[in-house]
């Protein structure tokens, strides 16, 4: 019998199309998103223990809580314990679930979804079962959207599960993940040109997305037009990557950001506008906020002319950056 499984799933950055995966827009108009996973991983352990409780351990904070395995309402109070709802009640008895994230909640890098993907994979691995990538992403999505009622789209679960550079599209009945084939040289070039800027602004992605969903539901013309524009930009971004054109990628990133601003009044803040405006004055190739908006991280595309000026500005303003490289690794597991 397997006593323990460890798993990890990567975080992601998105280049264009974010928000087209949110309902009710996705079902009515479709989805087109270009994203890539980076070498920052949510990590989890799931193991059998004596007793009937589910014990949750945060490796980052040292917090430890014990929950009742058969109490669904109690399990829904915590992101990690809610993952156990995918199991029959008798399979939940006596579990130790540990987790660690490389960034704080609200990073805009899909960290919460990466944790759920990793934990669902570990829990099924503990039962001696393997899931396909499509099954894993769909189950992780169920935990967040159905069990926990967290507002959001579906790109994070699929990006983290599959790993790599992907074009994610969907219609009413299915999601399709298409790997983007780019050269190793272009991938290295992107790693040199892209920087992640920590905005250090508290935010709730749920509130931002819920407001976007309300606007789409009531057919707010500004929000609806912006999201349809985003759909077009996601499709264009796919070909910019296939053509390995960094200037076009940067241009589309900026267009994506300005379209996204019109989803909801909660997307941007005066501080975000100030930083983006300054980066534009320094002639970056493109810039956009990752994730739902309102905070998190800002992704900027630099070239040789703008790099030094941007780095000097960030240092002067004491704005931190997050180092990363790309990874093709998706969700993985191993015995412990």
Helices and strands as residue ranges (DSSP letters): E 4-16, H 25-29, E 31-48, E 53-58, E 64-68, H 72-75, H 79-82, G 83-86, H 89-92, E 95-100, H 111-126, H 133-142, I 143-147, H 155-162, E 165-170, E 175-179, H 184-193, E 194-198, H 205-217, H 221-242, H 246-260, H 270-281, E 286-289, E 297-301, H 304-316, E 321-322, E 332-335
